[in-house]
Amino acid sequence: MLELKSRVLEIKFNDTVCSIKYPTVRQHIAFTNEYEKVEKDAVKSIECIIDFLVKQGLNQELAELLESEHLNTILLKIGGGEKK
């Protein structure tokens, strides 16, 4: 029997810990569709990424303190772009 469970990524930024849920296929598709609409606009694309990560559990205030590279690293990790 193959048992599957929802996963959560825990991140720590400075002294703040936050749990981010891995997206379902449906959530991932919705994000991808939304992102494709704004990817040419740097500000809107970052806002789209932040909105998605906040929906997955990232604290809004923490998201705004992170560097852009941090957001991309988290997105790659929960989106399946980064291998374990």
mmCIF file of the N, C-alpha and C atoms, coordinates in Angstrom:
data_MODEL
# 
_entry.id   MODEL 
# 
loop_
_atom_site.group_PDB 
_atom_site.id 
_atom_site.type_symbol 
_atom_site.label_atom_id 
_atom_site.label_alt_id 
_atom_site.label_comp_id 
_atom_site.label_asym_id 
_atom_site.label_entity_id 
_atom_site.label_seq_id 
_atom_site.pdbx_PDB_ins_code 
_atom_site.Cartn_x 
_atom_site.Cartn_y 
_atom_site.Cartn_z 
_atom_site.occupancy 
_atom_site.B_iso_or_equiv 
_atom_site.pdbx_formal_charge 
_atom_site.auth_seq_id 
_atom_site.auth_comp_id 
_atom_site.auth_asym_id 
_atom_site.auth_atom_id 
_atom_site.pdbx_PDB_model_num 
ATOM 1   N N  . MET A 1 1  ? 0.844  -1.170 0.000   1.00 0.00 ? 1  MET A N  1 
ATOM 2   C CA . MET A 1 1  ? 0.000  0.000  0.000   1.00 0.00 ? 1  MET A CA 1 
ATOM 3   C C  . MET A 1 1  ? 0.895  1.240  0.000   1.00 0.00 ? 1  MET A C  1 
ATOM 4   N N  . LEU A 1 2  ? 0.567  2.149  -0.862  1.00 0.00 ? 2  LEU A N  1 
ATOM 5   C CA . LEU A 1 2  ? 1.263  3.427  -0.924  1.00 0.00 ? 2  LEU A CA 1 
ATOM 6   C C  . LEU A 1 2  ? 0.441  4.439  -0.160  1.00 0.00 ? 2  LEU A C  1 
ATOM 7   N N  . GLU A 1 3  ? 0.982  4.941  0.932   1.00 0.00 ? 3  GLU A N  1 
ATOM 8   C CA . GLU A 1 3  ? 0.268  5.916  1.747   1.00 0.00 ? 3  GLU A CA 1 
ATOM 9   C C  . GLU A 1 3  ? 0.855  7.294  1.484   1.00 0.00 ? 3  GLU A C  1 
ATOM 10  N N  . LEU A 1 4  ? 0.004  8.219  1.094   1.00 0.00 ? 4  LEU A N  1 
ATOM 11  C CA . LEU A 1 4  ? 0.426  9.584  0.790   1.00 0.00 ? 4  LEU A CA 1 
ATOM 12  C C  . LEU A 1 4  ? -0.180 10.542 1.808   1.00 0.00 ? 4  LEU A C  1 
ATOM 13  N N  . LYS A 1 5  ? 0.599  11.541 2.186   1.00 0.00 ? 5  LYS A N  1 
ATOM 14  C CA . LYS A 1 5  ? 0.135  12.543 3.156   1.00 0.00 ? 5  LYS A CA 1 
ATOM 15  C C  . LYS A 1 5  ? 0.499  13.921 2.647   1.00 0.00 ? 5  LYS A C  1 
ATOM 16  N N  . SER A 1 6  ? -0.311 14.894 3.023   1.00 0.00 ? 6  SER A N  1 
ATOM 17  C CA . SER A 1 6  ? 0.014  16.281 2.706   1.00 0.00 ? 6  SER A CA 1 
ATOM 18  C C  . SER A 1 6  ? 1.314  16.655 3.400   1.00 0.00 ? 6  SER A C  1 
ATOM 19  N N  . ARG A 1 7  ? 2.084  17.488 2.727   1.00 0.00 ? 7  ARG A N  1 
ATOM 20  C CA . ARG A 1 7  ? 3.375  17.887 3.309   1.00 0.00 ? 7  ARG A CA 1 
ATOM 21  C C  . ARG A 1 7  ? 3.383  19.373 3.651   1.00 0.00 ? 7  ARG A C  1 
ATOM 22  N N  . VAL A 1 8  ? 4.265  19.701 4.571   1.00 0.00 ? 8  VAL A N  1 
ATOM 23  C CA . VAL A 1 8  ? 4.447  21.087 4.998   1.00 0.00 ? 8  VAL A CA 1 
ATOM 24  C C  . VAL A 1 8  ? 5.945  21.378 5.010   1.00 0.00 ? 8  VAL A C  1 
ATOM 25  N N  . LEU A 1 9  ? 6.307  22.529 4.482   1.00 0.00 ? 9  LEU A N  1 
ATOM 26  C CA . LEU A 1 9  ? 7.696  22.984 4.507   1.00 0.00 ? 9  LEU A CA 1 
ATOM 27  C C  . LEU A 1 9  ? 7.828  23.995 5.632   1.00 0.00 ? 9  LEU A C  1 
ATOM 28  N N  . GLU A 1 10 ? 8.732  23.736 6.550   1.00 0.00 ? 10 GLU A N  1 
ATOM 29  C CA . GLU A 1 10 ? 8.991  24.705 7.610   1.00 0.00 ? 10 GLU A CA 1 
ATOM 30  C C  . GLU A 1 10 ? 10.201 25.530 7.220   1.00 0.00 ? 10 GLU A C  1 
ATOM 31  N N  . ILE A 1 11 ? 10.043 26.846 7.308   1.00 0.00 ? 11 ILE A N  1 
ATOM 32  C CA . ILE A 1 11 ? 11.164 27.735 7.026   1.00 0.00 ? 11 ILE A CA 1 
ATOM 33  C C  . ILE A 1 11 ? 11.458 28.556 8.277   1.00 0.00 ? 11 ILE A C  1 
ATOM 34  N N  . LYS A 1 12 ? 12.690 28.978 8.365   1.00 0.00 ? 12 LYS A N  1 
ATOM 35  C CA . LYS A 1 12 ? 13.087 29.860 9.462   1.00 0.00 ? 12 LYS A CA 1 
ATOM 36  C C  . LYS A 1 12 ? 13.830 31.033 8.857   1.00 0.00 ? 12 LYS A C  1 
ATOM 37  N N  . PHE A 1 13 ? 13.336 32.227 9.117   1.00 0.00 ? 13 PHE A N  1 
ATOM 38  C CA . PHE A 1 13 ? 13.981 33.452 8.661   1.00 0.00 ? 13 PHE A CA 1 
ATOM 39  C C  . PHE A 1 13 ? 14.327 34.253 9.896   1.00 0.00 ? 13 PHE A C  1 
ATOM 40  N N  . ASN A 1 14 ? 15.620 34.469 10.082  1.00 0.00 ? 14 ASN A N  1 
ATOM 41  C CA . ASN A 1 14 ? 16.120 35.050 11.324  1.00 0.00 ? 14 ASN A CA 1 
ATOM 42  C C  . ASN A 1 14 ? 15.591 34.190 12.471  1.00 0.00 ? 14 ASN A C  1 
ATOM 43  N N  . ASP A 1 15 ? 14.730 34.695 13.327  1.00 0.00 ? 15 ASP A N  1 
ATOM 44  C CA . ASP A 1 15 ? 14.221 33.888 14.438  1.00 0.00 ? 15 ASP A CA 1 
ATOM 45  C C  . ASP A 1 15 ? 12.761 33.502 14.270  1.00 0.00 ? 15 ASP A C  1 
ATOM 46  N N  . THR A 1 16 ? 12.191 33.767 13.108  1.00 0.00 ? 16 THR A N  1 
ATOM 47  C CA . THR A 1 16 ? 10.781 33.489 12.867  1.00 0.00 ? 16 THR A CA 1 
ATOM 48  C C  . THR A 1 16 ? 10.625 32.194 12.074  1.00 0.00 ? 16 THR A C  1 
ATOM 49  N N  . VAL A 1 17 ? 9.791  31.286 12.604  1.00 0.00 ? 17 VAL A N  1 
ATOM 50  C CA . VAL A 1 17 ? 9.516  30.012 11.941  1.00 0.00 ? 17 VAL A CA 1 
ATOM 51  C C  . VAL A 1 17 ? 8.114  30.071 11.344  1.00 0.00 ? 17 VAL A C  1 
ATOM 52  N N  . CYS A 1 18 ? 7.974  29.526 10.155  1.00 0.00 ? 18 CYS A N  1 
ATOM 53  C CA . CYS A 1 18 ? 6.683  29.537 9.468   1.00 0.00 ? 18 CYS A CA 1 
ATOM 54  C C  . CYS A 1 18 ? 6.504  28.214 8.727   1.00 0.00 ? 18 CYS A C  1 
ATOM 55  N N  . SER A 1 19 ? 5.272  27.714 8.693   1.00 0.00 ? 19 SER A N  1 
ATOM 56  C CA . SER A 1 19 ? 4.954  26.477 7.983   1.00 0.00 ? 19 SER A CA 1 
ATOM 57  C C  . SER A 1 19 ? 4.186  26.803 6.715   1.00 0.00 ? 19 SER A C  1 
ATOM 58  N N  . ILE A 1 20 ? 4.646  26.235 5.606   1.00 0.00 ? 20 ILE A N  1 
ATOM 59  C CA . ILE A 1 20 ? 4.027  26.476 4.311   1.00 0.00 ? 20 ILE A CA 1 
ATOM 60  C C  . ILE A 1 20 ? 3.581  25.134 3.742   1.00 0.00 ? 20 ILE A C  1 
ATOM 61  N N  . LYS A 1 21 ? 2.294  25.047 3.407   1.00 0.00 ? 21 LYS A N  1 
ATOM 62  C CA . LYS A 1 21 ? 1.753  23.810 2.848   1.00 0.00 ? 21 LYS A CA 1 
ATOM 63  C C  . LYS A 1 21 ? 2.203  23.656 1.392   1.00 0.00 ? 21 LYS A C  1 
ATOM 64  N N  . TYR A 1 22 ? 2.541  22.435 1.017   1.00 0.00 ? 22 TYR A N  1 
ATOM 65  C CA . TYR A 1 22 ? 2.792  22.146 -0.390  1.00 0.00 ? 22 TYR A CA 1 
ATOM 66  C C  . TYR A 1 22 ? 1.443  22.250 -1.109  1.00 0.00 ? 22 TYR A C  1 
ATOM 67  N N  . PRO A 1 23 ? 1.412  22.825 -2.308  1.00 0.00 ? 23 PRO A N  1 
ATOM 68  C CA . PRO A 1 23 ? 0.127  23.002 -2.994  1.00 0.00 ? 23 PRO A CA 1 
ATOM 69  C C  . PRO A 1 23 ? -0.402 21.701 -3.590  1.00 0.00 ? 23 PRO A C  1 
ATOM 70  N N  . THR A 1 24 ? -1.714 21.644 -3.692  1.00 0.00 ? 24 THR A N  1 
ATOM 71  C CA . THR A 1 24 ? -2.340 20.548 -4.420  1.00 0.00 ? 24 THR A CA 1 
ATOM 72  C C  . THR A 1 24 ? -2.125 20.807 -5.912  1.00 0.00 ? 24 THR A C  1 
ATOM 73  N N  . VAL A 1 25 ? -2.412 19.823 -6.726  1.00 0.00 ? 25 VAL A N  1 
ATOM 74  C CA . VAL A 1 25 ? -2.291 19.999 -8.179  1.00 0.00 ? 25 VAL A CA 1 
ATOM 75  C C  . VAL A 1 25 ? -3.177 21.156 -8.625  1.00 0.00 ? 25 VAL A C  1 
ATOM 76  N N  . ARG A 1 26 ? -4.386 21.197 -8.120  1.00 0.00 ? 26 ARG A N  1 
ATOM 77  C CA . ARG A 1 26 ? -5.326 22.265 -8.491  1.00 0.00 ? 26 ARG A CA 1 
ATOM 78  C C  . ARG A 1 26 ? -4.783 23.651 -8.113  1.00 0.00 ? 26 ARG A C  1 
ATOM 79  N N  . GLN A 1 27 ? -4.220 23.781 -6.920  1.00 0.00 ? 27 GLN A N  1 
ATOM 80  C CA . GLN A 1 27 ? -3.642 25.053 -6.487  1.00 0.00 ? 27 GLN A CA 1 
ATOM 81  C C  . GLN A 1 27 ? -2.449 25.430 -7.353  1.00 0.00 ? 27 GLN A C  1 
ATOM 82  N N  . HIS A 1 28 ? -1.639 24.441 -7.712  1.00 0.00 ? 28 HIS A N  1 
ATOM 83  C CA . HIS A 1 28 ? -0.460 24.697 -8.535  1.00 0.00 ? 28 HIS A CA 1 
ATOM 84  C C  . HIS A 1 28 ? -0.865 25.177 -9.929  1.00 0.00 ? 28 HIS A C  1 
ATOM 85  N N  . ILE A 1 29 ? -1.868 24.550 -10.509 1.00 0.00 ? 29 ILE A N  1 
ATOM 86  C CA . ILE A 1 29 ? -2.360 24.965 -11.826 1.00 0.00 ? 29 ILE A CA 1 
ATOM 87  C C  . ILE A 1 29 ? -2.925 26.383 -11.770 1.00 0.00 ? 29 ILE A C  1 
ATOM 88  N N  . ALA A 1 30 ? -3.708 26.683 -10.743 1.00 0.00 ? 30 ALA A N  1 
ATOM 89  C CA . ALA A 1 30 ? -4.290 28.024 -10.603 1.00 0.00 ? 30 ALA A CA 1 
ATOM 90  C C  . ALA A 1 30 ? -3.190 29.073 -10.483 1.00 0.00 ? 30 ALA A C  1 
ATOM 91  N N  . PHE A 1 31 ? -2.163 28.779 -9.688  1.00 0.00 ? 31 PHE A N  1 
ATOM 92  C CA . PHE A 1 31 ? -1.050 29.724 -9.549  1.00 0.00 ? 31 PHE A CA 1 
ATOM 93  C C  . PHE A 1 31 ? -0.334 29.907 -10.881 1.00 0.00 ? 31 PHE A C  1 
ATOM 94  N N  . THR A 1 32 ? -0.061 28.824 -11.571 1.00 0.00 ? 32 THR A N  1 
ATOM 95  C CA . THR A 1 32 ? 0.651  28.894 -12.847 1.00 0.00 ? 32 THR A CA 1 
ATOM 96  C C  . THR A 1 32 ? -0.127 29.734 -13.853 1.00 0.00 ? 32 THR A C  1 
ATOM 97  N N  . ASN A 1 33 ? -1.421 29.524 -13.927 1.00 0.00 ? 33 ASN A N  1 
ATOM 98  C CA . ASN A 1 33 ? -2.256 30.311 -14.838 1.00 0.00 ? 33 ASN A CA 1 
ATOM 99  C C  . ASN A 1 33 ? -2.233 31.794 -14.481 1.00 0.00 ? 33 ASN A C  1 
ATOM 100 N N  . GLU A 1 34 ? -2.312 32.097 -13.196 1.00 0.00 ? 34 GLU A N  1 
ATOM 101 C CA . GLU A 1 34 ? -2.285 33.490 -12.731 1.00 0.00 ? 34 GLU A CA 1 
ATOM 102 C C  . GLU A 1 34 ? -0.921 34.117 -13.014 1.00 0.00 ? 34 GLU A C  1 
ATOM 103 N N  . TYR A 1 35 ? 0.129  33.373 -12.729 1.00 0.00 ? 35 TYR A N  1 
ATOM 104 C CA . TYR A 1 35 ? 1.494  33.892 -12.911 1.00 0.00 ? 35 TYR A CA 1 
ATOM 105 C C  . TYR A 1 35 ? 1.781  34.185 -14.383 1.00 0.00 ? 35 TYR A C  1 
ATOM 106 N N  . GLU A 1 36 ? 1.313  33.332 -15.280 1.00 0.00 ? 36 GLU A N  1 
ATOM 107 C CA . GLU A 1 36 ? 1.554  33.533 -16.709 1.00 0.00 ? 36 GLU A CA 1 
ATOM 108 C C  . GLU A 1 36 ? 0.952  34.844 -17.213 1.00 0.00 ? 36 GLU A C  1 
ATOM 109 N N  . LYS A 1 37 ? -0.111 35.310 -16.563 1.00 0.00 ? 37 LYS A N  1 
ATOM 110 C CA . LYS A 1 37 ? -0.752 36.571 -16.956 1.00 0.00 ? 37 LYS A CA 1 
ATOM 111 C C  . LYS A 1 37 ? 0.091  37.790 -16.595 1.00 0.00 ? 37 LYS A C  1 
ATOM 112 N N  . VAL A 1 38 ? 0.947  37.664 -15.569 1.00 0.00 ? 38 VAL A N  1 
ATOM 113 C CA . VAL A 1 38 ? 1.671  38.836 -15.053 1.00 0.00 ? 38 VAL A CA 1 
ATOM 114 C C  . VAL A 1 38 ? 3.188  38.702 -15.105 1.00 0.00 ? 38 VAL A C  1 
ATOM 115 N N  . GLU A 1 39 ? 3.711  37.595 -15.629 1.00 0.00 ? 39 GLU A N  1 
ATOM 116 C CA . GLU A 1 39 ? 5.144  37.324 -15.523 1.00 0.00 ? 39 GLU A CA 1 
ATOM 117 C C  . GLU A 1 39 ? 6.031  38.378 -16.179 1.00 0.00 ? 39 GLU A C  1 
ATOM 118 N N  . LYS A 1 40 ? 5.515  39.133 -17.126 1.00 0.00 ? 40 LYS A N  1 
ATOM 119 C CA . LYS A 1 40 ? 6.328  40.153 -17.793 1.00 0.00 ? 40 LYS A CA 1 
ATOM 120 C C  . LYS A 1 40 ? 6.465  41.423 -16.953 1.00 0.00 ? 40 LYS A C  1 
ATOM 121 N N  . ASP A 1 41 ? 5.606  41.571 -15.952 1.00 0.00 ? 41 ASP A N  1 
ATOM 122 C CA . ASP A 1 41 ? 5.631  42.728 -15.057 1.00 0.00 ? 41 ASP A CA 1 
ATOM 123 C C  . ASP A 1 41 ? 6.312  42.311 -13.750 1.00 0.00 ? 41 ASP A C  1 
ATOM 124 N N  . ALA A 1 42 ? 7.507  42.858 -13.489 1.00 0.00 ? 42 ALA A N  1 
ATOM 125 C CA . ALA A 1 42 ? 8.310  42.433 -12.335 1.00 0.00 ? 42 ALA A CA 1 
ATOM 126 C C  . ALA A 1 42 ? 7.572  42.586 -11.007 1.00 0.00 ? 42 ALA A C  1 
ATOM 127 N N  . VAL A 1 43 ? 6.906  43.715 -10.816 1.00 0.00 ? 43 VAL A N  1 
ATOM 128 C CA . VAL A 1 43 ? 6.218  43.963 -9.546  1.00 0.00 ? 43 VAL A CA 1 
ATOM 129 C C  . VAL A 1 43 ? 5.023  43.026 -9.398  1.00 0.00 ? 43 VAL A C  1 
ATOM 130 N N  . LYS A 1 44 ? 4.209  42.914 -10.440 1.00 0.00 ? 44 LYS A N  1 
ATOM 131 C CA . LYS A 1 44 ? 3.028  42.054 -10.358 1.00 0.00 ? 44 LYS A CA 1 
ATOM 132 C C  . LYS A 1 44 ? 3.404  40.583 -10.211 1.00 0.00 ? 44 LYS A C  1 
ATOM 133 N N  . SER A 1 45 ? 4.523  40.188 -10.811 1.00 0.00 ? 45 SER A N  1 
ATOM 134 C CA . SER A 1 45 ? 4.926  38.782 -10.677 1.00 0.00 ? 45 SER A CA 1 
ATOM 135 C C  . SER A 1 45 ? 5.353  38.475 -9.245  1.00 0.00 ? 45 SER A C  1 
ATOM 136 N N  . ILE A 1 46 ? 6.055  39.395 -8.605  1.00 0.00 ? 46 ILE A N  1 
ATOM 137 C CA . ILE A 1 46 ? 6.436  39.197 -7.201  1.00 0.00 ? 46 ILE A CA 1 
ATOM 138 C C  . ILE A 1 46 ? 5.190  39.190 -6.314  1.00 0.00 ? 46 ILE A C  1 
ATOM 139 N N  . GLU A 1 47 ? 4.250  40.098 -6.587  1.00 0.00 ? 47 GLU A N  1 
ATOM 140 C CA . GLU A 1 47 ? 3.007  40.124 -5.817  1.00 0.00 ? 47 GLU A CA 1 
ATOM 141 C C  . GLU A 1 47 ? 2.234  38.827 -5.981  1.00 0.00 ? 47 GLU A C  1 
ATOM 142 N N  . CYS A 1 48 ? 2.229  38.275 -7.189  1.00 0.00 ? 48 CYS A N  1 
ATOM 143 C CA . CYS A 1 48 ? 1.548  37.003 -7.461  1.00 0.00 ? 48 CYS A CA 1 
ATOM 144 C C  . CYS A 1 48 ? 2.190  35.873 -6.656  1.00 0.00 ? 48 CYS A C  1 
ATOM 145 N N  . ILE A 1 49 ? 3.511  35.847 -6.626  1.00 0.00 ? 49 ILE A N  1 
ATOM 146 C CA . ILE A 1 49 ? 4.230  34.824 -5.857  1.00 0.00 ? 49 ILE A CA 1 
ATOM 147 C C  . ILE A 1 49 ? 3.919  34.967 -4.370  1.00 0.00 ? 49 ILE A C  1 
ATOM 148 N N  . ILE A 1 50 ? 3.973  36.197 -3.864  1.00 0.00 ? 50 ILE A N  1 
ATOM 149 C CA . ILE A 1 50 ? 3.684  36.432 -2.442  1.00 0.00 ? 50 ILE A CA 1 
ATOM 150 C C  . ILE A 1 50 ? 2.257  36.006 -2.115  1.00 0.00 ? 50 ILE A C  1 
ATOM 151 N N  . ASP A 1 51 ? 1.288  36.393 -2.950  1.00 0.00 ? 51 ASP A N  1 
ATOM 152 C CA . ASP A 1 51 ? -0.111 36.007 -2.710  1.00 0.00 ? 51 ASP A CA 1 
ATOM 153 C C  . ASP A 1 51 ? -0.256 34.494 -2.631  1.00 0.00 ? 51 ASP A C  1 
ATOM 154 N N  . PHE A 1 52 ? 0.389  33.788 -3.552  1.00 0.00 ? 52 PHE A N  1 
ATOM 155 C CA . PHE A 1 52 ? 0.321  32.333 -3.565  1.00 0.00 ? 52 PHE A CA 1 
ATOM 156 C C  . PHE A 1 52 ? 0.930  31.742 -2.297  1.00 0.00 ? 52 PHE A C  1 
ATOM 157 N N  . LEU A 1 53 ? 2.119  32.214 -1.927  1.00 0.00 ? 53 LEU A N  1 
ATOM 158 C CA . LEU A 1 53 ? 2.782  31.667 -0.742  1.00 0.00 ? 53 LEU A CA 1 
ATOM 159 C C  . LEU A 1 53 ? 2.010  31.991 0.529   1.00 0.00 ? 53 LEU A C  1 
ATOM 160 N N  . VAL A 1 54 ? 1.386  33.165 0.593   1.00 0.00 ? 54 VAL A N  1 
ATOM 161 C CA . VAL A 1 54 ? 0.558  33.510 1.748   1.00 0.00 ? 54 VAL A CA 1 
ATOM 162 C C  . VAL A 1 54 ? -0.644 32.561 1.830   1.00 0.00 ? 54 VAL A C  1 
ATOM 163 N N  . LYS A 1 55 ? -1.249 32.244 0.691   1.00 0.00 ? 55 LYS A N  1 
ATOM 164 C CA . LYS A 1 55 ? -2.363 31.289 0.691   1.00 0.00 ? 55 LYS A CA 1 
ATOM 165 C C  . LYS A 1 55 ? -1.916 29.913 1.178   1.00 0.00 ? 55 LYS A C  1 
ATOM 166 N N  . GLN A 1 56 ? -0.635 29.603 0.979   1.00 0.00 ? 56 GLN A N  1 
ATOM 167 C CA . GLN A 1 56 ? -0.102 28.314 1.411   1.00 0.00 ? 56 GLN A CA 1 
ATOM 168 C C  . GLN A 1 56 ? 0.357  28.341 2.871   1.00 0.00 ? 56 GLN A C  1 
ATOM 169 N N  . GLY A 1 57 ? 0.313  29.521 3.506   1.00 0.00 ? 57 GLY A N  1 
ATOM 170 C CA . GLY A 1 57 ? 0.622  29.597 4.933   1.00 0.00 ? 57 GLY A CA 1 
ATOM 171 C C  . GLY A 1 57 ? 1.742  30.536 5.328   1.00 0.00 ? 57 GLY A C  1 
ATOM 172 N N  . LEU A 1 58 ? 2.423  31.136 4.357   1.00 0.00 ? 58 LEU A N  1 
ATOM 173 C CA . LEU A 1 58 ? 3.496  32.080 4.689   1.00 0.00 ? 58 LEU A CA 1 
ATOM 174 C C  . LEU A 1 58 ? 2.883  33.343 5.273   1.00 0.00 ? 58 LEU A C  1 
ATOM 175 N N  . ASN A 1 59 ? 3.426  33.802 6.357   1.00 0.00 ? 59 ASN A N  1 
ATOM 176 C CA . ASN A 1 59 ? 2.968  35.027 7.005   1.00 0.00 ? 59 ASN A CA 1 
ATOM 177 C C  . ASN A 1 59 ? 3.212  36.218 6.072   1.00 0.00 ? 59 ASN A C  1 
ATOM 178 N N  . GLN A 1 60 ? 2.195  37.054 5.862   1.00 0.00 ? 60 GLN A N  1 
ATOM 179 C CA . GLN A 1 60 ? 2.289  38.201 4.944   1.00 0.00 ? 60 GLN A CA 1 
ATOM 180 C C  . GLN A 1 60 ? 3.435  39.129 5.323   1.00 0.00 ? 60 GLN A C  1 
ATOM 181 N N  . GLU A 1 61 ? 3.544  39.456 6.596   1.00 0.00 ? 61 GLU A N  1 
ATOM 182 C CA . GLU A 1 61 ? 4.604  40.367 7.038   1.00 0.00 ? 61 GLU A CA 1 
ATOM 183 C C  . GLU A 1 61 ? 5.983  39.768 6.799   1.00 0.00 ? 61 GLU A C  1 
ATOM 184 N N  . LEU A 1 62 ? 6.114  38.478 7.054   1.00 0.00 ? 62 LEU A N  1 
ATOM 185 C CA . LEU A 1 62 ? 7.375  37.794 6.823   1.00 0.00 ? 62 LEU A CA 1 
ATOM 186 C C  . LEU A 1 62 ? 7.699  37.787 5.330   1.00 0.00 ? 62 LEU A C  1 
ATOM 187 N N  . ALA A 1 63 ? 6.703  37.532 4.506   1.00 0.00 ? 63 ALA A N  1 
ATOM 188 C CA . ALA A 1 63 ? 6.897  37.496 3.056   1.00 0.00 ? 63 ALA A CA 1 
ATOM 189 C C  . ALA A 1 63 ? 7.493  38.814 2.551   1.00 0.00 ? 63 ALA A C  1 
ATOM 190 N N  . GLU A 1 64 ? 7.055  39.914 3.117   1.00 0.00 ? 64 GLU A N  1 
ATOM 191 C CA . GLU A 1 64 ? 7.525  41.228 2.680   1.00 0.00 ? 64 GLU A CA 1 
ATOM 192 C C  . GLU A 1 64 ? 8.923  41.559 3.189   1.00 0.00 ? 64 GLU A C  1 
ATOM 193 N N  . LEU A 1 65 ? 9.413  40.788 4.155   1.00 0.00 ? 65 LEU A N  1 
ATOM 194 C CA . LEU A 1 65 ? 10.771 40.987 4.670   1.00 0.00 ? 65 LEU A CA 1 
ATOM 195 C C  . LEU A 1 65 ? 11.804 40.125 3.943   1.00 0.00 ? 65 LEU A C  1 
ATOM 196 N N  . LEU A 1 66 ? 11.326 39.088 3.259   1.00 0.00 ? 66 LEU A N  1 
ATOM 197 C CA . LEU A 1 66 ? 12.231 38.175 2.573   1.00 0.00 ? 66 LEU A CA 1 
ATOM 198 C C  . LEU A 1 66 ? 12.828 38.825 1.329   1.00 0.00 ? 66 LEU A C  1 
ATOM 199 N N  . GLU A 1 67 ? 13.961 38.308 0.917   1.00 0.00 ? 67 GLU A N  1 
ATOM 200 C CA . GLU A 1 67 ? 14.567 38.738 -0.340  1.00 0.00 ? 67 GLU A CA 1 
ATOM 201 C C  . GLU A 1 67 ? 13.868 38.009 -1.476  1.00 0.00 ? 67 GLU A C  1 
ATOM 202 N N  . SER A 1 68 ? 13.924 38.570 -2.674  1.00 0.00 ? 68 SER A N  1 
ATOM 203 C CA . SER A 1 68 ? 13.293 37.937 -3.837  1.00 0.00 ? 68 SER A CA 1 
ATOM 204 C C  . SER A 1 68 ? 13.812 36.527 -4.039  1.00 0.00 ? 68 SER A C  1 
ATOM 205 N N  . GLU A 1 69 ? 15.095 36.330 -3.838  1.00 0.00 ? 69 GLU A N  1 
ATOM 206 C CA . GLU A 1 69 ? 15.690 35.002 -3.993  1.00 0.00 ? 69 GLU A CA 1 
ATOM 207 C C  . GLU A 1 69 ? 15.093 34.003 -3.009  1.00 0.00 ? 69 GLU A C  1 
ATOM 208 N N  . HIS A 1 70 ? 14.785 34.471 -1.793  1.00 0.00 ? 70 HIS A N  1 
ATOM 209 C CA . HIS A 1 70 ? 14.159 33.599 -0.802  1.00 0.00 ? 70 HIS A CA 1 
ATOM 210 C C  . HIS A 1 70 ? 12.799 33.128 -1.302  1.00 0.00 ? 70 HIS A C  1 
ATOM 211 N N  . LEU A 1 71 ? 12.010 34.056 -1.854  1.00 0.00 ? 71 LEU A N  1 
ATOM 212 C CA . LEU A 1 71 ? 10.689 33.703 -2.378  1.00 0.00 ? 71 LEU A CA 1 
ATOM 213 C C  . LEU A 1 71 ? 10.813 32.657 -3.480  1.00 0.00 ? 71 LEU A C  1 
ATOM 214 N N  . ASN A 1 72 ? 11.764 32.867 -4.381  1.00 0.00 ? 72 ASN A N  1 
ATOM 215 C CA . ASN A 1 72 ? 11.970 31.919 -5.475  1.00 0.00 ? 72 ASN A CA 1 
ATOM 216 C C  . ASN A 1 72 ? 12.404 30.548 -4.962  1.00 0.00 ? 72 ASN A C  1 
ATOM 217 N N  . THR A 1 73 ? 13.262 30.522 -3.953  1.00 0.00 ? 73 THR A N  1 
ATOM 218 C CA . THR A 1 73 ? 13.725 29.266 -3.372  1.00 0.00 ? 73 THR A CA 1 
ATOM 219 C C  . THR A 1 73 ? 12.555 28.484 -2.768  1.00 0.00 ? 73 THR A C  1 
ATOM 220 N N  . ILE A 1 74 ? 11.696 29.178 -2.029  1.00 0.00 ? 74 ILE A N  1 
ATOM 221 C CA . ILE A 1 74 ? 10.528 28.536 -1.424  1.00 0.00 ? 74 ILE A CA 1 
ATOM 222 C C  . ILE A 1 74 ? 9.595  28.023 -2.516  1.00 0.00 ? 74 ILE A C  1 
ATOM 223 N N  . LEU A 1 75 ? 9.356  28.859 -3.521  1.00 0.00 ? 75 LEU A N  1 
ATOM 224 C CA . LEU A 1 75 ? 8.461  28.487 -4.614  1.00 0.00 ? 75 LEU A CA 1 
ATOM 225 C C  . LEU A 1 75 ? 8.969  27.250 -5.351  1.00 0.00 ? 75 LEU A C  1 
ATOM 226 N N  . LEU A 1 76 ? 10.261 27.204 -5.624  1.00 0.00 ? 76 LEU A N  1 
ATOM 227 C CA . LEU A 1 76 ? 10.838 26.034 -6.287  1.00 0.00 ? 76 LEU A CA 1 
ATOM 228 C C  . LEU A 1 76 ? 10.686 24.780 -5.414  1.00 0.00 ? 76 LEU A C  1 
ATOM 229 N N  . LYS A 1 77 ? 10.900 24.943 -4.135  1.00 0.00 ? 77 LYS A N  1 
ATOM 230 C CA . LYS A 1 77 ? 10.828 23.796 -3.222  1.00 0.00 ? 77 LYS A CA 1 
ATOM 231 C C  . LYS A 1 77 ? 9.419  23.210 -3.152  1.00 0.00 ? 77 LYS A C  1 
ATOM 232 N N  . ILE A 1 78 ? 8.415  24.059 -2.961  1.00 0.00 ? 78 ILE A N  1 
ATOM 233 C CA . ILE A 1 78 ? 7.057  23.528 -2.821  1.00 0.00 ? 78 ILE A CA 1 
ATOM 234 C C  . ILE A 1 78 ? 6.392  23.250 -4.169  1.00 0.00 ? 78 ILE A C  1 
ATOM 235 N N  . GLY A 1 79 ? 6.942  23.826 -5.239  1.00 0.00 ? 79 GLY A N  1 
ATOM 236 C CA . GLY A 1 79 ? 6.355  23.631 -6.556  1.00 0.00 ? 79 GLY A CA 1 
ATOM 237 C C  . GLY A 1 79 ? 6.916  22.457 -7.305  1.00 0.00 ? 79 GLY A C  1 
ATOM 238 N N  . GLY A 1 80 ? 7.881  21.769 -6.727  1.00 0.00 ? 80 GLY A N  1 
ATOM 239 C CA . GLY A 1 80 ? 8.433  20.583 -7.365  1.00 0.00 ? 80 GLY A CA 1 
ATOM 240 C C  . GLY A 1 80 ? 9.599  20.877 -8.299  1.00 0.00 ? 80 GLY A C  1 
ATOM 241 N N  . GLY A 1 81 ? 10.032 22.141 -8.370  1.00 0.00 ? 81 GLY A N  1 
ATOM 242 C CA . GLY A 1 81 ? 11.124 22.497 -9.252  1.00 0.00 ? 81 GLY A CA 1 
ATOM 243 C C  . GLY A 1 81 ? 12.483 22.146 -8.682  1.00 0.00 ? 81 GLY A C  1 
ATOM 244 N N  . GLU A 1 82 ? 12.559 21.933 -7.395  1.00 0.00 ? 82 GLU A N  1 
ATOM 245 C CA . GLU A 1 82 ? 13.820 21.596 -6.726  1.00 0.00 ? 82 GLU A CA 1 
ATOM 246 C C  . GLU A 1 82 ? 13.726 20.167 -6.236  1.00 0.00 ? 82 GLU A C  1 
ATOM 247 N N  . LYS A 1 83 ? 14.682 19.376 -6.593  1.00 0.00 ? 83 LYS A N  1 
ATOM 248 C CA . LYS A 1 83 ? 14.698 17.980 -6.158  1.00 0.00 ? 83 LYS A CA 1 
ATOM 249 C C  . LYS A 1 83 ? 15.285 17.880 -4.761  1.00 0.00 ? 83 LYS A C  1 
ATOM 250 N N  . LYS A 1 84 ? 14.801 16.904 -4.020  1.00 0.00 ? 84 LYS A N  1 
ATOM 251 C CA . LYS A 1 84 ? 15.279 16.702 -2.636  1.00 0.00 ? 84 LYS A CA 1 
ATOM 252 C C  . LYS A 1 84 ? 16.727 16.303 -2.613  1.00 0.00 ? 84 LYS A C  1 
# 
